[in-house]
Amino acid sequence: MSFKDDLEADLGVFYDSNEFAFKGLIKGREISLLFRKDIEIENIKEQVIRVRTFEVSDLSIGDKITINNKNYKCLHFKNDDSQTTIVISEI
């Protein structure tokens, strides 16, 4: 088994909503996500979340993301092999 395969297997633990992850909705689909950090610059508050790439293959800038009954929009995202980092802002 390669390091990449080991990493993929371990990600399942982190994205388990009974362990570390939160549940959210993107385009009507339930996804598991991780909050990475808050960024606050001159009264602009953005959140950085991470999701598994296969769950957001059709993500676009401006898409609505619902987390804990709060709505956010996708400001920017970057795909890595197995995870996607998304910068969101509350709407």
mmCIF file as gemmi writes it, N, C-alpha and C atoms, coordinates in Angstrom:
data_model
loop_
_atom_site.group_PDB
_atom_site.id
_atom_site.type_symbol
_atom_site.label_atom_id
_atom_site.label_alt_id
_atom_site.label_comp_id
_atom_site.label_asym_id
_atom_site.label_entity_id
_atom_site.label_seq_id
_atom_site.pdbx_PDB_ins_code
_atom_site.Cartn_x
_atom_site.Cartn_y
_atom_site.Cartn_z
_atom_site.occupancy
_atom_site.B_iso_or_equiv
_atom_site.pdbx_formal_charge
_atom_site.auth_seq_id
_atom_site.auth_asym_id
_atom_site.pdbx_PDB_model_num
ATOM 1 N N . MET Axp A 1 ? 0.841 -1.183 0 1 0 ? 1 A 1
ATOM 2 C CA . MET Axp A 1 ? 0 0 0 1 0 ? 1 A 1
ATOM 3 C C . MET Axp A 1 ? 0.892 1.255 0 1 0 ? 1 A 1
ATOM 4 N N . SER Axp A 2 ? 0.559 2.211 -0.841 1 0 ? 2 A 1
ATOM 5 C CA . SER Axp A 2 ? 1.361 3.43 -0.93 1 0 ? 2 A 1
ATOM 6 C C . SER Axp A 2 ? 0.961 4.428 0.154 1 0 ? 2 A 1
ATOM 7 N N . PHE Axp A 3 ? 1.797 5.446 0.333 1 0 ? 3 A 1
ATOM 8 C CA . PHE Axp A 3 ? 1.488 6.506 1.301 1 0 ? 3 A 1
ATOM 9 C C . PHE Axp A 3 ? 0.167 7.181 0.942 1 0 ? 3 A 1
ATOM 10 N N . LYS Axp A 4 ? -0.056 7.421 -0.34 1 0 ? 4 A 1
ATOM 11 C CA . LYS Axp A 4 ? -1.309 8.052 -0.791 1 0 ? 4 A 1
ATOM 12 C C . LYS Axp A 4 ? -2.52 7.191 -0.411 1 0 ? 4 A 1
ATOM 13 N N . ASP Axp A 5 ? -2.401 5.889 -0.581 1 0 ? 5 A 1
ATOM 14 C CA . ASP Axp A 5 ? -3.49 4.98 -0.204 1 0 ? 5 A 1
ATOM 15 C C . ASP Axp A 5 ? -3.74 5.018 1.304 1 0 ? 5 A 1
ATOM 16 N N . ASP Axp A 6 ? -2.662 5.054 2.08 1 0 ? 6 A 1
ATOM 17 C CA . ASP Axp A 6 ? -2.794 5.151 3.537 1 0 ? 6 A 1
ATOM 18 C C . ASP Axp A 6 ? -3.488 6.452 3.937 1 0 ? 6 A 1
ATOM 19 N N . LEU Axp A 7 ? -3.103 7.548 3.298 1 0 ? 7 A 1
ATOM 20 C CA . LEU Axp A 7 ? -3.706 8.842 3.59 1 0 ? 7 A 1
ATOM 21 C C . LEU Axp A 7 ? -5.196 8.832 3.273 1 0 ? 7 A 1
ATOM 22 N N . GLU Axp A 8 ? -5.554 8.295 2.127 1 0 ? 8 A 1
ATOM 23 C CA . GLU Axp A 8 ? -6.974 8.206 1.746 1 0 ? 8 A 1
ATOM 24 C C . GLU Axp A 8 ? -7.77 7.424 2.788 1 0 ? 8 A 1
ATOM 25 N N . ALA Axp A 9 ? -7.22 6.331 3.263 1 0 ? 9 A 1
ATOM 26 C CA . ALA Axp A 9 ? -7.907 5.51 4.263 1 0 ? 9 A 1
ATOM 27 C C . ALA Axp A 9 ? -8.069 6.278 5.571 1 0 ? 9 A 1
ATOM 28 N N . ASP Axp A 10 ? -7.047 7.021 5.965 1 0 ? 10 A 1
ATOM 29 C CA . ASP Axp A 10 ? -7.11 7.79 7.213 1 0 ? 10 A 1
ATOM 30 C C . ASP Axp A 10 ? -8.079 8.958 7.138 1 0 ? 10 A 1
ATOM 31 N N . LEU Axp A 11 ? -8.276 9.53 5.963 1 0 ? 11 A 1
ATOM 32 C CA . LEU Axp A 11 ? -9.184 10.678 5.835 1 0 ? 11 A 1
ATOM 33 C C . LEU Axp A 11 ? -10.612 10.324 6.247 1 0 ? 11 A 1
ATOM 34 N N . GLY Axp A 12 ? -10.991 9.083 6.037 1 0 ? 12 A 1
ATOM 35 C CA . GLY Axp A 12 ? -12.336 8.659 6.424 1 0 ? 12 A 1
ATOM 36 C C . GLY Axp A 12 ? -12.617 8.903 7.894 1 0 ? 12 A 1
ATOM 37 N N . VAL Axp A 13 ? -11.629 8.754 8.744 1 0 ? 13 A 1
ATOM 38 C CA . VAL Axp A 13 ? -11.787 8.99 10.181 1 0 ? 13 A 1
ATOM 39 C C . VAL Axp A 13 ? -12.041 10.471 10.438 1 0 ? 13 A 1
ATOM 40 N N . PHE Axp A 14 ? -11.256 11.323 9.806 1 0 ? 14 A 1
ATOM 41 C CA . PHE Axp A 14 ? -11.393 12.765 10.042 1 0 ? 14 A 1
ATOM 42 C C . PHE Axp A 14 ? -12.702 13.315 9.496 1 0 ? 14 A 1
ATOM 43 N N . TYR Axp A 15 ? -13.197 12.761 8.402 1 0 ? 15 A 1
ATOM 44 C CA . TYR Axp A 15 ? -14.441 13.246 7.81 1 0 ? 15 A 1
ATOM 45 C C . TYR Axp A 15 ? -15.676 12.534 8.364 1 0 ? 15 A 1
ATOM 46 N N . ASP Axp A 16 ? -15.513 11.759 9.404 1 0 ? 16 A 1
ATOM 47 C CA . ASP Axp A 16 ? -16.645 11.112 10.076 1 0 ? 16 A 1
ATOM 48 C C . ASP Axp A 16 ? -17.322 12.143 10.983 1 0 ? 16 A 1
ATOM 49 N N . SER Axp A 17 ? -18.592 12.419 10.756 1 0 ? 17 A 1
ATOM 50 C CA . SER Axp A 17 ? -19.297 13.444 11.542 1 0 ? 17 A 1
ATOM 51 C C . SER Axp A 17 ? -19.493 13.038 12.998 1 0 ? 17 A 1
ATOM 52 N N . ASN Axp A 18 ? -19.291 11.775 13.324 1 0 ? 18 A 1
ATOM 53 C CA . ASN Axp A 18 ? -19.344 11.352 14.721 1 0 ? 18 A 1
ATOM 54 C C . ASN Axp A 18 ? -18.015 11.591 15.427 1 0 ? 18 A 1
ATOM 55 N N . GLU Axp A 19 ? -16.99 11.968 14.676 1 0 ? 19 A 1
ATOM 56 C CA . GLU Axp A 19 ? -15.667 12.195 15.236 1 0 ? 19 A 1
ATOM 57 C C . GLU Axp A 19 ? -15.297 13.675 15.162 1 0 ? 19 A 1
ATOM 58 N N . PHE Axp A 20 ? -14.861 14.131 13.992 1 0 ? 20 A 1
ATOM 59 C CA . PHE Axp A 20 ? -14.305 15.475 13.843 1 0 ? 20 A 1
ATOM 60 C C . PHE Axp A 20 ? -15.097 16.381 12.902 1 0 ? 20 A 1
ATOM 61 N N . ALA Axp A 21 ? -15.788 15.829 11.949 1 0 ? 21 A 1
ATOM 62 C CA . ALA Axp A 21 ? -16.385 16.607 10.862 1 0 ? 21 A 1
ATOM 63 C C . ALA Axp A 21 ? -17.754 17.173 11.199 1 0 ? 21 A 1
ATOM 64 N N . PHE Axp A 22 ? -18.13 18.167 10.419 1 0 ? 22 A 1
ATOM 65 C CA . PHE Axp A 22 ? -19.469 18.741 10.443 1 0 ? 22 A 1
ATOM 66 C C . PHE Axp A 22 ? -20.174 18.284 9.181 1 0 ? 22 A 1
ATOM 67 N N . LYS Axp A 23 ? -21.493 18.371 9.177 1 0 ? 23 A 1
ATOM 68 C CA . LYS Axp A 23 ? -22.279 18.093 7.976 1 0 ? 23 A 1
ATOM 69 C C . LYS Axp A 23 ? -22.673 19.415 7.352 1 0 ? 23 A 1
ATOM 70 N N . GLY Axp A 24 ? -22.7 19.448 6.044 1 0 ? 24 A 1
ATOM 71 C CA . GLY Axp A 24 ? -23.124 20.63 5.318 1 0 ? 24 A 1
ATOM 72 C C . GLY Axp A 24 ? -23.858 20.22 4.053 1 0 ? 24 A 1
ATOM 73 N N . LEU Axp A 25 ? -24.413 21.219 3.372 1 0 ? 25 A 1
ATOM 74 C CA . LEU Axp A 25 ? -25.1 20.984 2.105 1 0 ? 25 A 1
ATOM 75 C C . LEU Axp A 25 ? -24.467 21.839 1.019 1 0 ? 25 A 1
ATOM 76 N N . ILE Axp A 26 ? -24.157 21.214 -0.09 1 0 ? 26 A 1
ATOM 77 C CA . ILE Axp A 26 ? -23.711 21.918 -1.288 1 0 ? 26 A 1
ATOM 78 C C . ILE Axp A 26 ? -24.511 21.355 -2.454 1 0 ? 26 A 1
ATOM 79 N N . LYS Axp A 27 ? -25.202 22.242 -3.156 1 0 ? 27 A 1
ATOM 80 C CA . LYS Axp A 27 ? -26.034 21.844 -4.294 1 0 ? 27 A 1
ATOM 81 C C . LYS Axp A 27 ? -27.007 20.739 -3.909 1 0 ? 27 A 1
ATOM 82 N N . GLY Axp A 28 ? -27.551 20.829 -2.694 1 0 ? 28 A 1
ATOM 83 C CA . GLY Axp A 28 ? -28.54 19.875 -2.227 1 0 ? 28 A 1
ATOM 84 C C . GLY Axp A 28 ? -27.986 18.545 -1.757 1 0 ? 28 A 1
ATOM 85 N N . ARG Axp A 29 ? -26.674 18.371 -1.8 1 0 ? 29 A 1
ATOM 86 C CA . ARG Axp A 29 ? -26.051 17.121 -1.356 1 0 ? 29 A 1
ATOM 87 C C . ARG Axp A 29 ? -25.423 17.311 0.011 1 0 ? 29 A 1
ATOM 88 N N . GLU Axp A 30 ? -25.625 16.323 0.881 1 0 ? 30 A 1
ATOM 89 C CA . GLU Axp A 30 ? -24.979 16.363 2.192 1 0 ? 30 A 1
ATOM 90 C C . GLU Axp A 30 ? -23.514 15.957 2.044 1 0 ? 30 A 1
ATOM 91 N N . ILE Axp A 31 ? -22.641 16.768 2.657 1 0 ? 31 A 1
ATOM 92 C CA . ILE Axp A 31 ? -21.206 16.495 2.619 1 0 ? 31 A 1
ATOM 93 C C . ILE Axp A 31 ? -20.646 16.559 4.025 1 0 ? 31 A 1
ATOM 94 N N . SER Axp A 32 ? -19.494 15.971 4.218 1 0 ? 32 A 1
ATOM 95 C CA . SER Axp A 32 ? -18.752 16.091 5.468 1 0 ? 32 A 1
ATOM 96 C C . SER Axp A 32 ? -17.659 17.126 5.249 1 0 ? 32 A 1
ATOM 97 N N . LEU Axp A 33 ? -17.441 17.984 6.259 1 0 ? 33 A 1
ATOM 98 C CA . LEU Axp A 33 ? -16.445 19.036 6.093 1 0 ? 33 A 1
ATOM 99 C C . LEU Axp A 33 ? -15.71 19.3 7.387 1 0 ? 33 A 1
ATOM 100 N N . LEU Axp A 34 ? -14.547 19.886 7.25 1 0 ? 34 A 1
ATOM 101 C CA . LEU Axp A 34 ? -13.71 20.261 8.386 1 0 ? 34 A 1
ATOM 102 C C . LEU Axp A 34 ? -13.483 21.76 8.335 1 0 ? 34 A 1
ATOM 103 N N . PHE Axp A 35 ? -13.66 22.451 9.471 1 0 ? 35 A 1
ATOM 104 C CA . PHE Axp A 35 ? -13.304 23.863 9.562 1 0 ? 35 A 1
ATOM 105 C C . PHE Axp A 35 ? -11.814 23.932 9.803 1 0 ? 35 A 1
ATOM 106 N N . ARG Axp A 36 ? -11.136 24.762 9.046 1 0 ? 36 A 1
ATOM 107 C CA . ARG Axp A 36 ? -9.691 24.877 9.213 1 0 ? 36 A 1
ATOM 108 C C . ARG Axp A 36 ? -9.313 26.031 10.116 1 0 ? 36 A 1
ATOM 109 N N . LYS Axp A 37 ? -9.785 27.242 9.831 1 0 ? 37 A 1
ATOM 110 C CA . LYS Axp A 37 ? -9.452 28.388 10.663 1 0 ? 37 A 1
ATOM 111 C C . LYS Axp A 37 ? -10.33 29.569 10.286 1 0 ? 37 A 1
ATOM 112 N N . ASP Axp A 38 ? -10.365 30.572 11.155 1 0 ? 38 A 1
ATOM 113 C CA . ASP Axp A 38 ? -11.048 31.832 10.866 1 0 ? 38 A 1
ATOM 114 C C . ASP Axp A 38 ? -10.021 32.845 10.415 1 0 ? 38 A 1
ATOM 115 N N . ILE Axp A 39 ? -10.401 33.662 9.462 1 0 ? 39 A 1
ATOM 116 C CA . ILE Axp A 39 ? -9.564 34.765 9.026 1 0 ? 39 A 1
ATOM 117 C C . ILE Axp A 39 ? -10.402 36.026 9.171 1 0 ? 39 A 1
ATOM 118 N N . GLU Axp A 40 ? -9.922 36.989 9.903 1 0 ? 40 A 1
ATOM 119 C CA . GLU Axp A 40 ? -10.666 38.226 10.074 1 0 ? 40 A 1
ATOM 120 C C . GLU Axp A 40 ? -9.774 39.396 9.695 1 0 ? 40 A 1
ATOM 121 N N . ILE Axp A 41 ? -10.112 40.067 8.618 1 0 ? 41 A 1
ATOM 122 C CA . ILE Axp A 41 ? -9.332 41.193 8.113 1 0 ? 41 A 1
ATOM 123 C C . ILE Axp A 41 ? -10.282 42.362 7.908 1 0 ? 41 A 1
ATOM 124 N N . GLU Axp A 42 ? -10.084 43.442 8.647 1 0 ? 42 A 1
ATOM 125 C CA . GLU Axp A 42 ? -10.879 44.667 8.485 1 0 ? 42 A 1
ATOM 126 C C . GLU Axp A 42 ? -12.37 44.376 8.368 1 0 ? 42 A 1
ATOM 127 N N . ASN Axp A 43 ? -12.916 43.685 9.327 1 0 ? 43 A 1
ATOM 128 C CA . ASN Axp A 43 ? -14.347 43.376 9.409 1 0 ? 43 A 1
ATOM 129 C C . ASN Axp A 43 ? -14.856 42.429 8.321 1 0 ? 43 A 1
ATOM 130 N N . ILE Axp A 44 ? -13.964 41.82 7.581 1 0 ? 44 A 1
ATOM 131 C CA . ILE Axp A 44 ? -14.372 40.817 6.605 1 0 ? 44 A 1
ATOM 132 C C . ILE Axp A 44 ? -14.055 39.463 7.216 1 0 ? 44 A 1
ATOM 133 N N . LYS Axp A 45 ? -15.069 38.674 7.44 1 0 ? 45 A 1
ATOM 134 C CA . LYS Axp A 45 ? -14.845 37.385 8.082 1 0 ? 45 A 1
ATOM 135 C C . LYS Axp A 45 ? -15.043 36.271 7.061 1 0 ? 45 A 1
ATOM 136 N N . GLU Axp A 46 ? -14.019 35.489 6.915 1 0 ? 46 A 1
ATOM 137 C CA . GLU Axp A 46 ? -14.067 34.343 6.023 1 0 ? 46 A 1
ATOM 138 C C . GLU Axp A 46 ? -13.734 33.087 6.815 1 0 ? 46 A 1
ATOM 139 N N . GLN Axp A 47 ? -14.275 31.998 6.381 1 0 ? 47 A 1
ATOM 140 C CA . GLN Axp A 47 ? -13.981 30.694 6.967 1 0 ? 47 A 1
ATOM 141 C C . GLN Axp A 47 ? -13.277 29.85 5.914 1 0 ? 47 A 1
ATOM 142 N N . VAL Axp A 48 ? -12.421 28.991 6.348 1 0 ? 48 A 1
ATOM 143 C CA . VAL Axp A 48 ? -11.765 28.051 5.451 1 0 ? 48 A 1
ATOM 144 C C . VAL Axp A 48 ? -12.198 26.653 5.861 1 0 ? 48 A 1
ATOM 145 N N . ILE Axp A 49 ? -12.776 25.93 4.917 1 0 ? 49 A 1
ATOM 146 C CA . ILE Axp A 49 ? -13.208 24.557 5.177 1 0 ? 49 A 1
ATOM 147 C C . ILE Axp A 49 ? -12.487 23.632 4.214 1 0 ? 49 A 1
ATOM 148 N N . ARG Axp A 50 ? -12.457 22.372 4.592 1 0 ? 50 A 1
ATOM 149 C CA . ARG Axp A 50 ? -11.894 21.331 3.717 1 0 ? 50 A 1
ATOM 150 C C . ARG Axp A 50 ? -12.934 20.243 3.551 1 0 ? 50 A 1
ATOM 151 N N . VAL Axp A 51 ? -13.024 19.748 2.337 1 0 ? 51 A 1
ATOM 152 C CA . VAL Axp A 51 ? -13.946 18.664 2.007 1 0 ? 51 A 1
ATOM 153 C C . VAL Axp A 51 ? -13.2 17.653 1.15 1 0 ? 51 A 1
ATOM 154 N N . ARG Axp A 52 ? -13.772 16.464 1.047 1 0 ? 52 A 1
ATOM 155 C CA . ARG Axp A 52 ? -13.176 15.476 0.148 1 0 ? 52 A 1
ATOM 156 C C . ARG Axp A 52 ? -13.518 15.869 -1.288 1 0 ? 52 A 1
ATOM 157 N N . THR Axp A 53 ? -12.534 15.871 -2.142 1 0 ? 53 A 1
ATOM 158 C CA . THR Axp A 53 ? -12.69 16.354 -3.513 1 0 ? 53 A 1
ATOM 159 C C . THR Axp A 53 ? -13.812 15.647 -4.254 1 0 ? 53 A 1
ATOM 160 N N . PHE Axp A 54 ? -13.963 14.36 -4.066 1 0 ? 54 A 1
ATOM 161 C CA . PHE Axp A 54 ? -14.996 13.644 -4.816 1 0 ? 54 A 1
ATOM 162 C C . PHE Axp A 54 ? -16.41 14.125 -4.475 1 0 ? 54 A 1
ATOM 163 N N . GLU Axp A 55 ? -16.595 14.766 -3.32 1 0 ? 55 A 1
ATOM 164 C CA . GLU Axp A 55 ? -17.922 15.253 -2.937 1 0 ? 55 A 1
ATOM 165 C C . GLU Axp A 55 ? -18.273 16.599 -3.566 1 0 ? 55 A 1
ATOM 166 N N . VAL Axp A 56 ? -17.276 17.296 -4.112 1 0 ? 56 A 1
ATOM 167 C CA . VAL Axp A 56 ? -17.528 18.635 -4.663 1 0 ? 56 A 1
ATOM 168 C C . VAL Axp A 56 ? -16.941 18.79 -6.062 1 0 ? 56 A 1
ATOM 169 N N . SER Axp A 57 ? -17.022 17.762 -6.864 1 0 ? 57 A 1
ATOM 170 C CA . SER Axp A 57 ? -16.404 17.801 -8.197 1 0 ? 57 A 1
ATOM 171 C C . SER Axp A 57 ? -17.022 18.866 -9.094 1 0 ? 57 A 1
ATOM 172 N N . ASP Axp A 58 ? -18.248 19.293 -8.803 1 0 ? 58 A 1
ATOM 173 C CA . ASP Axp A 58 ? -18.91 20.305 -9.631 1 0 ? 58 A 1
ATOM 174 C C . ASP Axp A 58 ? -19.035 21.662 -8.921 1 0 ? 58 A 1
ATOM 175 N N . LEU Axp A 59 ? -18.212 21.913 -7.925 1 0 ? 59 A 1
ATOM 176 C CA . LEU Axp A 59 ? -18.247 23.165 -7.166 1 0 ? 59 A 1
ATOM 177 C C . LEU Axp A 59 ? -17.862 24.345 -8.059 1 0 ? 59 A 1
ATOM 178 N N . SER Axp A 60 ? -18.553 25.476 -7.847 1 0 ? 60 A 1
ATOM 179 C CA . SER Axp A 60 ? -18.256 26.71 -8.573 1 0 ? 60 A 1
ATOM 180 C C . SER Axp A 60 ? -18.178 27.87 -7.592 1 0 ? 60 A 1
ATOM 181 N N . ILE Axp A 61 ? -17.432 28.894 -7.944 1 0 ? 61 A 1
ATOM 182 C CA . ILE Axp A 61 ? -17.401 30.114 -7.129 1 0 ? 61 A 1
ATOM 183 C C . ILE Axp A 61 ? -18.809 30.7 -7.106 1 0 ? 61 A 1
ATOM 184 N N . GLY Axp A 62 ? -19.234 31.106 -5.912 1 0 ? 62 A 1
ATOM 185 C CA . GLY Axp A 62 ? -20.579 31.65 -5.725 1 0 ? 62 A 1
ATOM 186 C C . GLY Axp A 62 ? -21.607 30.636 -5.265 1 0 ? 62 A 1
ATOM 187 N N . ASP Axp A 63 ? -21.27 29.343 -5.31 1 0 ? 63 A 1
ATOM 188 C CA . ASP Axp A 63 ? -22.214 28.319 -4.849 1 0 ? 63 A 1
ATOM 189 C C . ASP Axp A 63 ? -22.554 28.523 -3.38 1 0 ? 63 A 1
ATOM 190 N N . LYS Axp A 64 ? -23.806 28.231 -3.024 1 0 ? 64 A 1
ATOM 191 C CA . LYS Axp A 64 ? -24.255 28.325 -1.637 1 0 ? 64 A 1
ATOM 192 C C . LYS Axp A 64 ? -23.888 27.049 -0.896 1 0 ? 64 A 1
ATOM 193 N N . ILE Axp A 65 ? -23.393 27.235 0.321 1 0 ? 65 A 1
ATOM 194 C CA . ILE Axp A 65 ? -23.034 26.127 1.201 1 0 ? 65 A 1
ATOM 195 C C . ILE Axp A 65 ? -23.744 26.367 2.527 1 0 ? 65 A 1
ATOM 196 N N . THR Axp A 66 ? -24.488 25.397 3.01 1 0 ? 66 A 1
ATOM 197 C CA . THR Axp A 66 ? -25.214 25.523 4.268 1 0 ? 66 A 1
ATOM 198 C C . THR Axp A 66 ? -24.54 24.652 5.318 1 0 ? 66 A 1
ATOM 199 N N . ILE Axp A 67 ? -24.181 25.288 6.449 1 0 ? 67 A 1
ATOM 200 C CA . ILE Axp A 67 ? -23.536 24.591 7.556 1 0 ? 67 A 1
ATOM 201 C C . ILE Axp A 67 ? -24.228 25.047 8.834 1 0 ? 67 A 1
ATOM 202 N N . ASN Axp A 68 ? -24.752 24.113 9.618 1 0 ? 68 A 1
ATOM 203 C CA . ASN Axp A 68 ? -25.445 24.432 10.873 1 0 ? 68 A 1
ATOM 204 C C . ASN Axp A 68 ? -26.498 25.515 10.679 1 0 ? 68 A 1
ATOM 205 N N . ASN Axp A 69 ? -27.319 25.365 9.657 1 0 ? 69 A 1
ATOM 206 C CA . ASN Axp A 69 ? -28.418 26.28 9.331 1 0 ? 69 A 1
ATOM 207 C C . ASN Axp A 69 ? -27.964 27.702 8.999 1 0 ? 69 A 1
ATOM 208 N N . LYS Axp A 70 ? -26.682 27.904 8.682 1 0 ? 70 A 1
ATOM 209 C CA . LYS Axp A 70 ? -26.175 29.192 8.216 1 0 ? 70 A 1
ATOM 210 C C . LYS Axp A 70 ? -25.765 29.04 6.761 1 0 ? 70 A 1
ATOM 211 N N . ASN Axp A 71 ? -26.049 30.064 5.984 1 0 ? 71 A 1
ATOM 212 C CA . ASN Axp A 71 ? -25.704 30.031 4.571 1 0 ? 71 A 1
ATOM 213 C C . ASN Axp A 71 ? -24.416 30.794 4.306 1 0 ? 71 A 1
ATOM 214 N N . TYR Axp A 72 ? -23.584 30.203 3.484 1 0 ? 72 A 1
ATOM 215 C CA . TYR Axp A 72 ? -22.303 30.773 3.086 1 0 ? 72 A 1
ATOM 216 C C . TYR Axp A 72 ? -22.237 30.714 1.565 1 0 ? 72 A 1
ATOM 217 N N . LYS Axp A 73 ? -21.316 31.492 1.002 1 0 ? 73 A 1
ATOM 218 C CA . LYS Axp A 73 ? -21.054 31.345 -0.425 1 0 ? 73 A 1
ATOM 219 C C . LYS Axp A 73 ? -19.584 31.011 -0.616 1 0 ? 73 A 1
ATOM 220 N N . CYS Axp A 74 ? -19.315 30.287 -1.669 1 0 ? 74 A 1
ATOM 221 C CA . CYS Axp A 74 ? -17.953 29.893 -2.017 1 0 ? 74 A 1
ATOM 222 C C . CYS Axp A 74 ? -17.263 31.089 -2.666 1 0 ? 74 A 1
ATOM 223 N N . LEU Axp A 75 ? -16.179 31.555 -2.052 1 0 ? 75 A 1
ATOM 224 C CA . LEU Axp A 75 ? -15.409 32.671 -2.599 1 0 ? 75 A 1
ATOM 225 C C . LEU Axp A 75 ? -14.255 32.188 -3.471 1 0 ? 75 A 1
ATOM 226 N N . HIS Axp A 76 ? -13.677 31.063 -3.083 1 0 ? 76 A 1
ATOM 227 C CA . HIS Axp A 76 ? -12.503 30.537 -3.781 1 0 ? 76 A 1
ATOM 228 C C . HIS Axp A 76 ? -12.343 29.08 -3.36 1 0 ? 76 A 1
ATOM 229 N N . PHE Axp A 77 ? -11.779 28.28 -4.222 1 0 ? 77 A 1
ATOM 230 C CA . PHE Axp A 77 ? -11.473 26.901 -3.828 1 0 ? 77 A 1
ATOM 231 C C . PHE Axp A 77 ? -10.254 26.406 -4.591 1 0 ? 77 A 1
ATOM 232 N N . LYS Axp A 78 ? -9.591 25.422 -3.983 1 0 ? 78 A 1
ATOM 233 C CA . LYS Axp A 78 ? -8.408 24.806 -4.587 1 0 ? 78 A 1
ATOM 234 C C . LYS Axp A 78 ? -8.481 23.306 -4.362 1 0 ? 78 A 1
ATOM 235 N N . ASN Axp A 79 ? -8.401 22.569 -5.438 1 0 ? 79 A 1
ATOM 236 C CA . ASN Axp A 79 ? -8.422 21.107 -5.361 1 0 ? 79 A 1
ATOM 237 C C . ASN Axp A 79 ? -7.015 20.563 -5.192 1 0 ? 79 A 1
ATOM 238 N N . ASP Axp A 80 ? -6.847 19.698 -4.217 1 0 ? 80 A 1
ATOM 239 C CA . ASP Axp A 80 ? -5.658 18.878 -4.112 1 0 ? 80 A 1
ATOM 240 C C . ASP Axp A 80 ? -6.126 17.479 -4.491 1 0 ? 80 A 1
ATOM 241 N N . ASP Axp A 81 ? -5.27 16.532 -4.491 1 0 ? 81 A 1
ATOM 242 C CA . ASP Axp A 81 ? -5.666 15.198 -4.954 1 0 ? 81 A 1
ATOM 243 C C . ASP Axp A 81 ? -6.916 14.676 -4.265 1 0 ? 81 A 1
ATOM 244 N N . SER Axp A 82 ? -6.91 14.644 -2.959 1 0 ? 82 A 1
ATOM 245 C CA . SER Axp A 82 ? -8.01 14.007 -2.239 1 0 ? 82 A 1
ATOM 246 C C . SER Axp A 82 ? -8.887 14.975 -1.471 1 0 ? 82 A 1
ATOM 247 N N . GLN Axp A 83 ? -8.421 16.215 -1.283 1 0 ? 83 A 1
ATOM 248 C CA . GLN Axp A 83 ? -9.193 17.202 -0.527 1 0 ? 83 A 1
ATOM 249 C C . GLN Axp A 83 ? -9.269 18.515 -1.293 1 0 ? 83 A 1
ATOM 250 N N . THR Axp A 84 ? -10.327 19.261 -1.023 1 0 ? 84 A 1
ATOM 251 C CA . THR Axp A 84 ? -10.516 20.579 -1.617 1 0 ? 84 A 1
ATOM 252 C C . THR Axp A 84 ? -10.629 21.582 -0.483 1 0 ? 84 A 1
ATOM 253 N N . THR Axp A 85 ? -9.863 22.66 -0.568 1 0 ? 85 A 1
ATOM 254 C CA . THR Axp A 85 ? -9.931 23.751 0.389 1 0 ? 85 A 1
ATOM 255 C C . THR Axp A 85 ? -10.858 24.804 -0.189 1 0 ? 85 A 1
ATOM 256 N N . ILE Axp A 86 ? -11.849 25.241 0.619 1 0 ? 86 A 1
ATOM 257 C CA . ILE Axp A 86 ? -12.834 26.227 0.16 1 0 ? 86 A 1
ATOM 258 C C . ILE Axp A 86 ? -12.838 27.394 1.111 1 0 ? 86 A 1
ATOM 259 N N . VAL Axp A 87 ? -12.739 28.612 0.574 1 0 ? 87 A 1
ATOM 260 C CA . VAL Axp A 87 ? -12.88 29.829 1.365 1 0 ? 87 A 1
ATOM 261 C C . VAL Axp A 87 ? -14.332 30.261 1.214 1 0 ? 87 A 1
ATOM 262 N N . ILE Axp A 88 ? -15.014 30.421 2.354 1 0 ? 88 A 1
ATOM 263 C CA . ILE Axp A 88 ? -16.435 30.775 2.34 1 0 ? 88 A 1
ATOM 264 C C . ILE Axp A 88 ? -16.673 32.04 3.157 1 0 ? 88 A 1
ATOM 265 N N . SER Axp A 89 ? -17.773 32.698 2.868 1 0 ? 89 A 1
ATOM 266 C CA . SER Axp A 89 ? -18.195 33.882 3.591 1 0 ? 89 A 1
ATOM 267 C C . SER Axp A 89 ? -19.68 33.777 3.874 1 0 ? 89 A 1
ATOM 268 N N . GLU Axp A 90 ? -20.094 34.167 5.066 1 0 ? 90 A 1
ATOM 269 C CA . GLU Axp A 90 ? -21.504 34.089 5.427 1 0 ? 90 A 1
ATOM 270 C C . GLU Axp A 90 ? -22.31 35.067 4.598 1 0 ? 90 A 1
ATOM 271 N N . ILE Axp A 91 ? -23.508 34.622 4.168 1 0 ? 91 A 1
ATOM 272 C CA . ILE Axp A 91 ? -24.407 35.495 3.381 1 0 ? 91 A 1
ATOM 273 C C . ILE Axp A 91 ? -25.699 35.721 4.123 1 0 ? 91 A 1
